[in-house]
Amino acid sequence: MATADRPTLFINATVLDGSEHMEPQPDMAVAVERGIITWMGPSAVAQAPAGAEVIDLAGAYLMPGLINMHVHLCGSGKPVSAGDAGALMKKLDNPVGRAVVRHILKGSA
């Protein structure tokens, strides 16, 4: 698993660049250092940064820079059922309940 504090070179990736007329680019490599993409090109000419972890994606798709923009700020991130969320929201519909919810949302954001 790649870590933010260690350079990483992803090789043998099928890169999707996110452009308007995007075509999959097979057998590509992407170098990442301190969370920043520093190089992208064919795997055949890729050079790993010093001390890098090399991860062979075996043709898996990679879309560099993609950010997960779907969040539920009230949740802990653990998969759970919403249950009877409506009833809970009715119980929190008061000044104290709204303050608690705001506190949770700020912490999650």
Phi and psi restraints in degrees (range 20) as a CNS / XPLOR table:
assign (resid 1 and name C) (resid 2 and name N)
       (resid 2 and name CA) (resid 2 and name C) 1.0 -68.9 20.0 2
assign (resid 2 and name N) (resid 2 and name CA)
       (resid 2 and name C) (resid 3 and name N) 1.0 146.1 20.0 2
assign (resid 2 and name C) (resid 3 and name N)
       (resid 3 and name CA) (resid 3 and name C) 1.0 -124.3 20.0 2
assign (resid 3 and name N) (resid 3 and name CA)
       (resid 3 and name C) (resid 4 and name N) 1.0 153.8 20.0 2
assign (resid 3 and name C) (resid 4 and name N)
       (resid 4 and name CA) (resid 4 and name C) 1.0 -68.6 20.0 2
assign (resid 4 and name N) (resid 4 and name CA)
       (resid 4 and name C) (resid 5 and name N) 1.0 -26.4 20.0 2
assign (resid 4 and name C) (resid 5 and name N)
       (resid 5 and name CA) (resid 5 and name C) 1.0 -90.6 20.0 2
assign (resid 5 and name N) (resid 5 and name CA)
       (resid 5 and name C) (resid 6 and name N) 1.0 -2.6 20.0 2
assign (resid 5 and name C) (resid 6 and name N)
       (resid 6 and name CA) (resid 6 and name C) 1.0 -123.5 20.0 2
assign (resid 6 and name N) (resid 6 and name CA)
       (resid 6 and name C) (resid 7 and name N) 1.0 131.5 20.0 2
assign (resid 6 and name C) (resid 7 and name N)
       (resid 7 and name CA) (resid 7 and name C) 1.0 -58.1 20.0 2
assign (resid 7 and name N) (resid 7 and name CA)
       (resid 7 and name C) (resid 8 and name N) 1.0 148.2 20.0 2
assign (resid 7 and name C) (resid 8 and name N)
       (resid 8 and name CA) (resid 8 and name C) 1.0 -135.0 20.0 2
assign (resid 8 and name N) (resid 8 and name CA)
       (resid 8 and name C) (resid 9 and name N) 1.0 139.1 20.0 2
assign (resid 8 and name C) (resid 9 and name N)
       (resid 9 and name CA) (resid 9 and name C) 1.0 -120.7 20.0 2
assign (resid 9 and name N) (resid 9 and name CA)
       (resid 9 and name C) (resid 10 and name N) 1.0 116.1 20.0 2
assign (resid 9 and name C) (resid 10 and name N)
       (resid 10 and name CA) (resid 10 and name C) 1.0 -92.0 20.0 2
assign (resid 10 and name N) (resid 10 and name CA)
       (resid 10 and name C) (resid 11 and name N) 1.0 125.6 20.0 2
assign (resid 10 and name C) (resid 11 and name N)
       (resid 11 and name CA) (resid 11 and name C) 1.0 -120.1 20.0 2
assign (resid 11 and name N) (resid 11 and name CA)
       (resid 11 and name C) (resid 12 and name N) 1.0 164.8 20.0 2
assign (resid 11 and name C) (resid 12 and name N)
       (resid 12 and name CA) (resid 12 and name C) 1.0 54.6 20.0 2
assign (resid 12 and name N) (resid 12 and name CA)
       (resid 12 and name C) (resid 13 and name N) 1.0 41.0 20.0 2
assign (resid 12 and name C) (resid 13 and name N)
       (resid 13 and name CA) (resid 13 and name C) 1.0 -98.2 20.0 2
assign (resid 13 and name N) (resid 13 and name CA)
       (resid 13 and name C) (resid 14 and name N) 1.0 150.9 20.0 2
assign (resid 13 and name C) (resid 14 and name N)
       (resid 14 and name CA) (resid 14 and name C) 1.0 -99.2 20.0 2
assign (resid 14 and name N) (resid 14 and name CA)
       (resid 14 and name C) (resid 15 and name N) 1.0 105.2 20.0 2
assign (resid 14 and name C) (resid 15 and name N)
       (resid 15 and name CA) (resid 15 and name C) 1.0 -87.8 20.0 2
assign (resid 15 and name N) (resid 15 and name CA)
       (resid 15 and name C) (resid 16 and name N) 1.0 134.9 20.0 2
assign (resid 15 and name C) (resid 16 and name N)
       (resid 16 and name CA) (resid 16 and name C) 1.0 -111.8 20.0 2
assign (resid 16 and name N) (resid 16 and name CA)
       (resid 16 and name C) (resid 17 and name N) 1.0 118.0 20.0 2
assign (resid 16 and name C) (resid 17 and name N)
       (resid 17 and name CA) (resid 17 and name C) 1.0 -89.9 20.0 2
assign (resid 17 and name N) (resid 17 and name CA)
       (resid 17 and name C) (resid 18 and name N) 1.0 -5.4 20.0 2
assign (resid 17 and name C) (resid 18 and name N)
       (resid 18 and name CA) (resid 18 and name C) 1.0 80.4 20.0 2
assign (resid 18 and name N) (resid 18 and name CA)
       (resid 18 and name C) (resid 19 and name N) 1.0 4.1 20.0 2
assign (resid 18 and name C) (resid 19 and name N)
       (resid 19 and name CA) (resid 19 and name C) 1.0 -72.3 20.0 2
assign (resid 19 and name N) (resid 19 and name CA)
       (resid 19 and name C) (resid 20 and name N) 1.0 167.0 20.0 2
assign (resid 19 and name C) (resid 20 and name N)
       (resid 20 and name CA) (resid 20 and name C) 1.0 -58.3 20.0 2
assign (resid 20 and name N) (resid 20 and name CA)
       (resid 20 and name C) (resid 21 and name N) 1.0 -43.3 20.0 2
assign (resid 20 and name C) (resid 21 and name N)
       (resid 21 and name CA) (resid 21 and name C) 1.0 -109.8 20.0 2
assign (resid 21 and name N) (resid 21 and name CA)
       (resid 21 and name C) (resid 22 and name N) 1.0 43.0 20.0 2
assign (resid 21 and name C) (resid 22 and name N)
       (resid 22 and name CA) (resid 22 and name C) 1.0 -55.4 20.0 2
assign (resid 22 and name N) (resid 22 and name CA)
       (resid 22 and name C) (resid 23 and name N) 1.0 133.7 20.0 2
assign (resid 22 and name C) (resid 23 and name N)
       (resid 23 and name CA) (resid 23 and name C) 1.0 -122.7 20.0 2
assign (resid 23 and name N) (resid 23 and name CA)
       (resid 23 and name C) (resid 24 and name N) 1.0 139.0 20.0 2
assign (resid 23 and name C) (resid 24 and name N)
       (resid 24 and name CA) (resid 24 and name C) 1.0 -58.5 20.0 2
assign (resid 24 and name N) (resid 24 and name CA)
       (resid 24 and name C) (resid 25 and name N) 1.0 136.0 20.0 2
assign (resid 24 and name C) (resid 25 and name N)
       (resid 25 and name CA) (resid 25 and name C) 1.0 -111.4 20.0 2
assign (resid 25 and name N) (resid 25 and name CA)
       (resid 25 and name C) (resid 26 and name N) 1.0 100.2 20.0 2
assign (resid 25 and name C) (resid 26 and name N)
       (resid 26 and name CA) (resid 26 and name C) 1.0 -74.1 20.0 2
assign (resid 26 and name N) (resid 26 and name CA)
       (resid 26 and name C) (resid 27 and name N) 1.0 159.1 20.0 2
assign (resid 26 and name C) (resid 27 and name N)
       (resid 27 and name CA) (resid 27 and name C) 1.0 54.3 20.0 2
assign (resid 27 and name N) (resid 27 and name CA)
       (resid 27 and name C) (resid 28 and name N) 1.0 48.5 20.0 2
assign (resid 27 and name C) (resid 28 and name N)
       (resid 28 and name CA) (resid 28 and name C) 1.0 -106.9 20.0 2
assign (resid 28 and name N) (resid 28 and name CA)
       (resid 28 and name C) (resid 29 and name N) 1.0 163.0 20.0 2
assign (resid 28 and name C) (resid 29 and name N)
       (resid 29 and name CA) (resid 29 and name C) 1.0 -127.8 20.0 2
assign (resid 29 and name N) (resid 29 and name CA)
       (resid 29 and name C) (resid 30 and name N) 1.0 148.4 20.0 2
assign (resid 29 and name C) (resid 30 and name N)
       (resid 30 and name CA) (resid 30 and name C) 1.0 -135.9 20.0 2
assign (resid 30 and name N) (resid 30 and name CA)
       (resid 30 and name C) (resid 31 and name N) 1.0 124.2 20.0 2
assign (resid 30 and name C) (resid 31 and name N)
       (resid 31 and name CA) (resid 31 and name C) 1.0 -99.6 20.0 2
assign (resid 31 and name N) (resid 31 and name CA)
       (resid 31 and name C) (resid 32 and name N) 1.0 136.1 20.0 2
assign (resid 31 and name C) (resid 32 and name N)
       (resid 32 and name CA) (resid 32 and name C) 1.0 -129.9 20.0 2
assign (resid 32 and name N) (resid 32 and name CA)
       (resid 32 and name C) (resid 33 and name N) 1.0 129.3 20.0 2
assign (resid 32 and name C) (resid 33 and name N)
       (resid 33 and name CA) (resid 33 and name C) 1.0 -131.8 20.0 2
assign (resid 33 and name N) (resid 33 and name CA)
       (resid 33 and name C) (resid 34 and name N) 1.0 127.8 20.0 2
assign (resid 33 and name C) (resid 34 and name N)
       (resid 34 and name CA) (resid 34 and name C) 1.0 50.6 20.0 2
assign (resid 34 and name N) (resid 34 and name CA)
       (resid 34 and name C) (resid 35 and name N) 1.0 39.8 20.0 2
assign (resid 34 and name C) (resid 35 and name N)
       (resid 35 and name CA) (resid 35 and name C) 1.0 78.7 20.0 2
assign (resid 35 and name N) (resid 35 and name CA)
       (resid 35 and name C) (resid 36 and name N) 1.0 8.1 20.0 2
assign (resid 35 and name C) (resid 36 and name N)
       (resid 36 and name CA) (resid 36 and name C) 1.0 -118.2 20.0 2
assign (resid 36 and name N) (resid 36 and name CA)
       (resid 36 and name C) (resid 37 and name N) 1.0 133.6 20.0 2
assign (resid 36 and name C) (resid 37 and name N)
       (resid 37 and name CA) (resid 37 and name C) 1.0 -70.5 20.0 2
assign (resid 37 and name N) (resid 37 and name CA)
       (resid 37 and name C) (resid 38 and name N) 1.0 119.6 20.0 2
assign (resid 37 and name C) (resid 38 and name N)
       (resid 38 and name CA) (resid 38 and name C) 1.0 -105.6 20.0 2
assign (resid 38 and name N) (resid 38 and name CA)
       (resid 38 and name C) (resid 39 and name N) 1.0 -17.2 20.0 2
assign (resid 38 and name C) (resid 39 and name N)
       (resid 39 and name CA) (resid 39 and name C) 1.0 -163.1 20.0 2
assign (resid 39 and name N) (resid 39 and name CA)
       (resid 39 and name C) (resid 40 and name N) 1.0 146.6 20.0 2
assign (resid 39 and name C) (resid 40 and name N)
       (resid 40 and name CA) (resid 40 and name C) 1.0 -146.4 20.0 2
assign (resid 40 and name N) (resid 40 and name CA)
       (resid 40 and name C) (resid 41 and name N) 1.0 134.2 20.0 2
assign (resid 40 and name C) (resid 41 and name N)
       (resid 41 and name CA) (resid 41 and name C) 1.0 -178.4 20.0 2
assign (resid 41 and name N) (resid 41 and name CA)
       (resid 41 and name C) (resid 42 and name N) 1.0 -171.7 20.0 2
assign (resid 41 and name C) (resid 42 and name N)
       (resid 42 and name CA) (resid 42 and name C) 1.0 -62.1 20.0 2
assign (resid 42 and name N) (resid 42 and name CA)
       (resid 42 and name C) (resid 43 and name N) 1.0 139.7 20.0 2
assign (resid 42 and name C) (resid 43 and name N)
       (resid 43 and name CA) (resid 43 and name C) 1.0 -57.8 20.0 2
assign (resid 43 and name N) (resid 43 and name CA)
       (resid 43 and name C) (resid 44 and name N) 1.0 -32.7 20.0 2
assign (resid 43 and name C) (resid 44 and name N)
       (resid 44 and name CA) (resid 44 and name C) 1.0 -62.0 20.0 2
assign (resid 44 and name N) (resid 44 and name CA)
       (resid 44 and name C) (resid 45 and name N) 1.0 -25.8 20.0 2
assign (resid 44 and name C) (resid 45 and name N)
       (resid 45 and name CA) (resid 45 and name C) 1.0 -113.9 20.0 2
assign (resid 45 and name N) (resid 45 and name CA)
       (resid 45 and name C) (resid 46 and name N) 1.0 7.2 20.0 2
assign (resid 45 and name C) (resid 46 and name N)
       (resid 46 and name CA) (resid 46 and name C) 1.0 -67.8 20.0 2
assign (resid 46 and name N) (resid 46 and name CA)
       (resid 46 and name C) (resid 47 and name N) 1.0 140.7 20.0 2
assign (resid 46 and name C) (resid 47 and name N)
       (resid 47 and name CA) (resid 47 and name C) 1.0 -123.2 20.0 2
assign (resid 47 and name N) (resid 47 and name CA)
       (resid 47 and name C) (resid 48 and name N) 1.0 123.0 20.0 2
assign (resid 47 and name C) (resid 48 and name N)
       (resid 48 and name CA) (resid 48 and name C) 1.0 -70.1 20.0 2
assign (resid 48 and name N) (resid 48 and name CA)
       (resid 48 and name C) (resid 49 and name N) 1.0 136.7 20.0 2
assign (resid 48 and name C) (resid 49 and name N)
       (resid 49 and name CA) (resid 49 and name C) 1.0 -60.5 20.0 2
assign (resid 49 and name N) (resid 49 and name CA)
       (resid 49 and name C) (resid 50 and name N) 1.0 155.3 20.0 2
assign (resid 49 and name C) (resid 50 and name N)
       (resid 50 and name CA) (resid 50 and name C) 1.0 -54.1 20.0 2
assign (resid 50 and name N) (resid 50 and name CA)
       (resid 50 and name C) (resid 51 and name N) 1.0 129.8 20.0 2
assign (resid 50 and name C) (resid 51 and name N)
       (resid 51 and name CA) (resid 51 and name C) 1.0 73.5 20.0 2
assign (resid 51 and name N) (resid 51 and name CA)
       (resid 51 and name C) (resid 52 and name N) 1.0 12.3 20.0 2
assign (resid 51 and name C) (resid 52 and name N)
       (resid 52 and name CA) (resid 52 and name C) 1.0 -73.6 20.0 2
assign (resid 52 and name N) (resid 52 and name CA)
       (resid 52 and name C) (resid 53 and name N) 1.0 148.4 20.0 2
assign (resid 52 and name C) (resid 53 and name N)
       (resid 53 and name CA) (resid 53 and name C) 1.0 -86.7 20.0 2
assign (resid 53 and name N) (resid 53 and name CA)
       (resid 53 and name C) (resid 54 and name N) 1.0 129.5 20.0 2
assign (resid 53 and name C) (resid 54 and name N)
       (resid 54 and name CA) (resid 54 and name C) 1.0 -102.4 20.0 2
assign (resid 54 and name N) (resid 54 and name CA)
       (resid 54 and name C) (resid 55 and name N) 1.0 123.9 20.0 2
assign (resid 54 and name C) (resid 55 and name N)
       (resid 55 and name CA) (resid 55 and name C) 1.0 -117.6 20.0 2
assign (resid 55 and name N) (resid 55 and name CA)
       (resid 55 and name C) (resid 56 and name N) 1.0 116.9 20.0 2
assign (resid 55 and name C) (resid 56 and name N)
       (resid 56 and name CA) (resid 56 and name C) 1.0 -86.9 20.0 2
assign (resid 56 and name N) (resid 56 and name CA)
       (resid 56 and name C) (resid 57 and name N) 1.0 113.8 20.0 2
assign (resid 56 and name C) (resid 57 and name N)
       (resid 57 and name CA) (resid 57 and name C) 1.0 -85.7 20.0 2
assign (resid 57 and name N) (resid 57 and name CA)
       (resid 57 and name C) (resid 58 and name N) 1.0 -1.9 20.0 2
assign (resid 57 and name C) (resid 58 and name N)
       (resid 58 and name CA) (resid 58 and name C) 1.0 48.2 20.0 2
assign (resid 58 and name N) (resid 58 and name CA)
       (resid 58 and name C) (resid 59 and name N) 1.0 41.6 20.0 2
assign (resid 58 and name C) (resid 59 and name N)
       (resid 59 and name CA) (resid 59 and name C) 1.0 88.1 20.0 2
assign (resid 59 and name N) (resid 59 and name CA)
       (resid 59 and name C) (resid 60 and name N) 1.0 -3.9 20.0 2
assign (resid 59 and name C) (resid 60 and name N)
       (resid 60 and name CA) (resid 60 and name C) 1.0 -62.0 20.0 2
assign (resid 60 and name N) (resid 60 and name CA)
       (resid 60 and name C) (resid 61 and name N) 1.0 154.1 20.0 2
assign (resid 60 and name C) (resid 61 and name N)
       (resid 61 and name CA) (resid 61 and name C) 1.0 -76.9 20.0 2
assign (resid 61 and name N) (resid 61 and name CA)
       (resid 61 and name C) (resid 62 and name N) 1.0 142.3 20.0 2
assign (resid 61 and name C) (resid 62 and name N)
       (resid 62 and name CA) (resid 62 and name C) 1.0 -136.9 20.0 2
assign (resid 62 and name N) (resid 62 and name CA)
       (resid 62 and name C) (resid 63 and name N) 1.0 129.0 20.0 2
assign (resid 62 and name C) (resid 63 and name N)
       (resid 63 and name CA) (resid 63 and name C) 1.0 -119.8 20.0 2
assign (resid 63 and name N) (resid 63 and name CA)
       (resid 63 and name C) (resid 64 and name N) 1.0 88.8 20.0 2
assign (resid 63 and name C) (resid 64 and name N)
       (resid 64 and name CA) (resid 64 and name C) 1.0 -57.4 20.0 2
assign (resid 64 and name N) (resid 64 and name CA)
       (resid 64 and name C) (resid 65 and name N) 1.0 136.9 20.0 2
assign (resid 64 and name C) (resid 65 and name N)
       (resid 65 and name CA) (resid 65 and name C) 1.0 86.6 20.0 2
assign (resid 65 and name N) (resid 65 and name CA)
       (resid 65 and name C) (resid 66 and name N) 1.0 -4.7 20.0 2
assign (resid 65 and name C) (resid 66 and name N)
       (resid 66 and name CA) (resid 66 and name C) 1.0 -66.2 20.0 2
assign (resid 66 and name N) (resid 66 and name CA)
       (resid 66 and name C) (resid 67 and name N) 1.0 133.8 20.0 2
assign (resid 66 and name C) (resid 67 and name N)
       (resid 67 and name CA) (resid 67 and name C) 1.0 -117.4 20.0 2
assign (resid 67 and name N) (resid 67 and name CA)
       (resid 67 and name C) (resid 68 and name N) 1.0 136.0 20.0 2
assign (resid 67 and name C) (resid 68 and name N)
       (resid 68 and name CA) (resid 68 and name C) 1.0 -76.4 20.0 2
assign (resid 68 and name N) (resid 68 and name CA)
       (resid 68 and name C) (resid 69 and name N) 1.0 108.9 20.0 2
assign (resid 68 and name C) (resid 69 and name N)
       (resid 69 and name CA) (resid 69 and name C) 1.0 -100.0 20.0 2
assign (resid 69 and name N) (resid 69 and name CA)
       (resid 69 and name C) (resid 70 and name N) 1.0 10.3 20.0 2
assign (resid 69 and name C) (resid 70 and name N)
       (resid 70 and name CA) (resid 70 and name C) 1.0 -104.5 20.0 2
assign (resid 70 and name N) (resid 70 and name CA)
       (resid 70 and name C) (resid 71 and name N) 1.0 112.6 20.0 2
assign (resid 70 and name C) (resid 71 and name N)
       (resid 71 and name CA) (resid 71 and name C) 1.0 -135.8 20.0 2
assign (resid 71 and name N) (resid 71 and name CA)
       (resid 71 and name C) (resid 72 and name N) 1.0 156.9 20.0 2
assign (resid 71 and name C) (resid 72 and name N)
       (resid 72 and name CA) (resid 72 and name C) 1.0 -121.2 20.0 2
assign (resid 72 and name N) (resid 72 and name CA)
       (resid 72 and name C) (resid 73 and name N) 1.0 99.2 20.0 2
assign (resid 72 and name C) (resid 73 and name N)
       (resid 73 and name CA) (resid 73 and name C) 1.0 -66.7 20.0 2
assign (resid 73 and name N) (resid 73 and name CA)
       (resid 73 and name C) (resid 74 and name N) 1.0 -18.2 20.0 2
assign (resid 73 and name C) (resid 74 and name N)
       (resid 74 and name CA) (resid 74 and name C) 1.0 -82.6 20.0 2
assign (resid 74 and name N) (resid 74 and name CA)
       (resid 74 and name C) (resid 75 and name N) 1.0 -15.8 20.0 2
assign (resid 74 and name C) (resid 75 and name N)
       (resid 75 and name CA) (resid 75 and name C) 1.0 -90.3 20.0 2
assign (resid 75 and name N) (resid 75 and name CA)
       (resid 75 and name C) (resid 76 and name N) 1.0 167.6 20.0 2
assign (resid 75 and name C) (resid 76 and name N)
       (resid 76 and name CA) (resid 76 and name C) 1.0 -91.0 20.0 2
assign (resid 76 and name N) (resid 76 and name CA)
       (resid 76 and name C) (resid 77 and name N) 1.0 -9.2 20.0 2
assign (resid 76 and name C) (resid 77 and name N)
       (resid 77 and name CA) (resid 77 and name C) 1.0 96.9 20.0 2
assign (resid 77 and name N) (resid 77 and name CA)
       (resid 77 and name C) (resid 78 and name N) 1.0 -11.1 20.0 2
assign (resid 77 and name C) (resid 78 and name N)
       (resid 78 and name CA) (resid 78 and name C) 1.0 -87.6 20.0 2
assign (resid 78 and name N) (resid 78 and name CA)
       (resid 78 and name C) (resid 79 and name N) 1.0 139.9 20.0 2
assign (resid 78 and name C) (resid 79 and name N)
       (resid 79 and name CA) (resid 79 and name C) 1.0 -69.7 20.0 2
assign (resid 79 and name N) (resid 79 and name CA)
       (resid 79 and name C) (resid 80 and name N) 1.0 118.7 20.0 2
assign (resid 79 and name C) (resid 80 and name N)
       (resid 80 and name CA) (resid 80 and name C) 1.0 -141.9 20.0 2
assign (resid 80 and name N) (resid 80 and name CA)
       (resid 80 and name C) (resid 81 and name N) 1.0 160.6 20.0 2
assign (resid 80 and name C) (resid 81 and name N)
       (resid 81 and name CA) (resid 81 and name C) 1.0 -77.3 20.0 2
assign (resid 81 and name N) (resid 81 and name CA)
       (resid 81 and name C) (resid 82 and name N) 1.0 145.0 20.0 2
assign (resid 81 and name C) (resid 82 and name N)
       (resid 82 and name CA) (resid 82 and name C) 1.0 -70.0 20.0 2
assign (resid 82 and name N) (resid 82 and name CA)
       (resid 82 and name C) (resid 83 and name N) 1.0 -17.9 20.0 2
assign (resid 82 and name C) (resid 83 and name N)
       (resid 83 and name CA) (resid 83 and name C) 1.0 55.5 20.0 2
assign (resid 83 and name N) (resid 83 and name CA)
       (resid 83 and name C) (resid 84 and name N) 1.0 -136.8 20.0 2
assign (resid 83 and name C) (resid 84 and name N)
       (resid 84 and name CA) (resid 84 and name C) 1.0 -99.4 20.0 2
assign (resid 84 and name N) (resid 84 and name CA)
       (resid 84 and name C) (resid 85 and name N) 1.0 69.0 20.0 2
assign (resid 84 and name C) (resid 85 and name N)
       (resid 85 and name CA) (resid 85 and name C) 1.0 -61.0 20.0 2
assign (resid 85 and name N) (resid 85 and name CA)
       (resid 85 and name C) (resid 86 and name N) 1.0 -33.5 20.0 2
assign (resid 85 and name C) (resid 86 and name N)
       (resid 86 and name CA) (resid 86 and name C) 1.0 -61.0 20.0 2
assign (resid 86 and name N) (resid 86 and name CA)
       (resid 86 and name C) (resid 87 and name N) 1.0 -43.5 20.0 2
assign (resid 86 and name C) (resid 87 and name N)
       (resid 87 and name CA) (resid 87 and name C) 1.0 -65.0 20.0 2
assign (resid 87 and name N) (resid 87 and name CA)
       (resid 87 and name C) (resid 88 and name N) 1.0 -40.2 20.0 2
assign (resid 87 and name C) (resid 88 and name N)
       (resid 88 and name CA) (resid 88 and name C) 1.0 -63.3 20.0 2
assign (resid 88 and name N) (resid 88 and name CA)
       (resid 88 and name C) (resid 89 and name N) 1.0 -43.5 20.0 2
assign (resid 88 and name C) (resid 89 and name N)
       (resid 89 and name CA) (resid 89 and name C) 1.0 -61.8 20.0 2
assign (resid 89 and name N) (resid 89 and name CA)
       (resid 89 and name C) (resid 90 and name N) 1.0 -36.9 20.0 2
assign (resid 89 and name C) (resid 90 and name N)
       (resid 90 and name CA) (resid 90 and name C) 1.0 -64.3 20.0 2
assign (resid 90 and name N) (resid 90 and name CA)
       (resid 90 and name C) (resid 91 and name N) 1.0 -37.9 20.0 2
assign (resid 90 and name C) (resid 91 and name N)
       (resid 91 and name CA) (resid 91 and name C) 1.0 -68.7 20.0 2
assign (resid 91 and name N) (resid 91 and name CA)
       (resid 91 and name C) (resid 92 and name N) 1.0 -29.1 20.0 2
assign (resid 91 and name C) (resid 92 and name N)
       (resid 92 and name CA) (resid 92 and name C) 1.0 -90.0 20.0 2
assign (resid 92 and name N) (resid 92 and name CA)
       (resid 92 and name C) (resid 93 and name N) 1.0 -0.3 20.0 2
assign (resid 92 and name C) (resid 93 and name N)
       (resid 93 and name CA) (resid 93 and name C) 1.0 -82.5 20.0 2
assign (resid 93 and name N) (resid 93 and name CA)
       (resid 93 and name C) (resid 94 and name N) 1.0 67.5 20.0 2
assign (resid 93 and name C) (resid 94 and name N)
       (resid 94 and name CA) (resid 94 and name C) 1.0 -156.1 20.0 2
assign (resid 94 and name N) (resid 94 and name CA)
       (resid 94 and name C) (resid 95 and name N) 1.0 167.0 20.0 2
assign (resid 94 and name C) (resid 95 and name N)
       (resid 95 and name CA) (resid 95 and name C) 1.0 -55.9 20.0 2
assign (resid 95 and name N) (resid 95 and name CA)
       (resid 95 and name C) (resid 96 and name N) 1.0 -42.6 20.0 2
assign (resid 95 and name C) (resid 96 and name N)
       (resid 96 and name CA) (resid 96 and name C) 1.0 -68.5 20.0 2
assign (resid 96 and name N) (resid 96 and name CA)
       (resid 96 and name C) (resid 97 and name N) 1.0 -45.4 20.0 2
assign (resid 96 and name C) (resid 97 and name N)
       (resid 97 and name CA) (resid 97 and name C) 1.0 -60.7 20.0 2
assign (resid 97 and name N) (resid 97 and name CA)
       (resid 97 and name C) (resid 98 and name N) 1.0 -43.0 20.0 2
assign (resid 97 and name C) (resid 98 and name N)
       (resid 98 and name CA) (resid 98 and name C) 1.0 -64.8 20.0 2
assign (resid 98 and name N) (resid 98 and name CA)
       (resid 98 and name C) (resid 99 and name N) 1.0 -36.5 20.0 2
assign (resid 98 and name C) (resid 99 and name N)
       (resid 99 and name CA) (resid 99 and name C) 1.0 -64.8 20.0 2
assign (resid 99 and name N) (resid 99 and name CA)
       (resid 99 and name C) (resid 100 and name N) 1.0 -41.5 20.0 2
assign (resid 99 and name C) (resid 100 and name N)
       (resid 100 and name CA) (resid 100 and name C) 1.0 -62.9 20.0 2
assign (resid 100 and name N) (resid 100 and name CA)
       (resid 100 and name C) (resid 101 and name N) 1.0 -45.8 20.0 2
assign (resid 100 and name C) (resid 101 and name N)
       (resid 101 and name CA) (resid 101 and name C) 1.0 -63.3 20.0 2
assign (resid 101 and name N) (resid 101 and name CA)
       (resid 101 and name C) (resid 102 and name N) 1.0 -43.4 20.0 2
assign (resid 101 and name C) (resid 102 and name N)
       (resid 102 and name CA) (resid 102 and name C) 1.0 -59.1 20.0 2
assign (resid 102 and name N) (resid 102 and name CA)
       (resid 102 and name C) (resid 103 and name N) 1.0 -40.5 20.0 2
assign (resid 102 and name C) (resid 103 and name N)
       (resid 103 and name CA) (resid 103 and name C) 1.0 -62.7 20.0 2
assign (resid 103 and name N) (resid 103 and name CA)
       (resid 103 and name C) (resid 104 and name N) 1.0 -44.4 20.0 2
assign (resid 103 and name C) (resid 104 and name N)
       (resid 104 and name CA) (resid 104 and name C) 1.0 -64.0 20.0 2
assign (resid 104 and name N) (resid 104 and name CA)
       (resid 104 and name C) (resid 105 and name N) 1.0 -44.4 20.0 2
assign (resid 104 and name C) (resid 105 and name N)
       (resid 105 and name CA) (resid 105 and name C) 1.0 -63.1 20.0 2
assign (resid 105 and name N) (resid 105 and name CA)
       (resid 105 and name C) (resid 106 and name N) 1.0 -42.7 20.0 2
assign (resid 105 and name C) (resid 106 and name N)
       (resid 106 and name CA) (resid 106 and name C) 1.0 -62.2 20.0 2
assign (resid 106 and name N) (resid 106 and name CA)
       (resid 106 and name C) (resid 107 and name N) 1.0 -42.3 20.0 2
assign (resid 106 and name C) (resid 107 and name N)
       (resid 107 and name CA) (resid 107 and name C) 1.0 -63.8 20.0 2
assign (resid 107 and name N) (resid 107 and name CA)
       (resid 107 and name C) (resid 108 and name N) 1.0 -37.8 20.0 2
assign (resid 107 and name C) (resid 108 and name N)
       (resid 108 and name CA) (resid 108 and name C) 1.0 -74.8 20.0 2
assign (resid 108 and name N) (resid 108 and name CA)
       (resid 108 and name C) (resid 109 and name N) 1.0 -34.4 20.0 2
